[in-house]
Amino acid sequence: MSKTNKYLIPFSGLKLGKHHFEYQISNAFFENLDYHEFQNSDIKVNVILEKKSTLLELSFKHKGTINVPCDLTSEDFDLPLKSKMKLIVSFGDEYNNDNEELLILPHGEFEIDIAQYIYEMIVLSVPLRRVHPGIKDGSLDTESLRKLNELSLKEIKTEHNKEQENIDPRWDKLKQLLTDK
């Protein structure tokens, strides 16, 4: 992704102390990064930059919803998301972003692009298994759910009961030895 002015924070002109930044993230943000997993997104990102004499501390927080398909039924639903992340920006001889919580910028830098950090924070807060809330509370009624319920394993329970009935009576006597102690 090329640098966009919207997510560049020019920290060189800021006074020491805390500075608040707010961003509204939509699908255009993810399309710019060539990420097409969400049908729709509405996420509010708050960034607090605390400028100190030798380093910068960035605190990211986001809250919002994304529209994704359910992994079980393929029904689209709004998934609520929220997460936090911290980033420390230090200054050194050369650029280094090997550590996920520490970014080293060259001494001459005067701005930081936070778009990649916003993207990673949001994408990593999405659960691996996305299940429609209607499935959990039983209010969702789709043809695929009806078919899953119809094909569910109900016969195993009856076979398990038959196995218990066919147990050799000698085992019962051995079990009594354990409980008689």
Secondary structure, 3 states (H helix, E strand, C coil): CCCCHHHEECCCCCCCEEEEEEEEECHHHHHHCCCCCCCEEEEEEEEEEEECCCCEEEEEEEEEEEEEECCCCCCEEEEEEEEEEEEEEEEECCCECCCCCEEEEECCCCCEECHHHHHHHHHHCCCCCCCCHHHHHCCCCCHHHHHHHHCCCCHHHHHHHHHHHCCCHHHHHHHHHHHCC
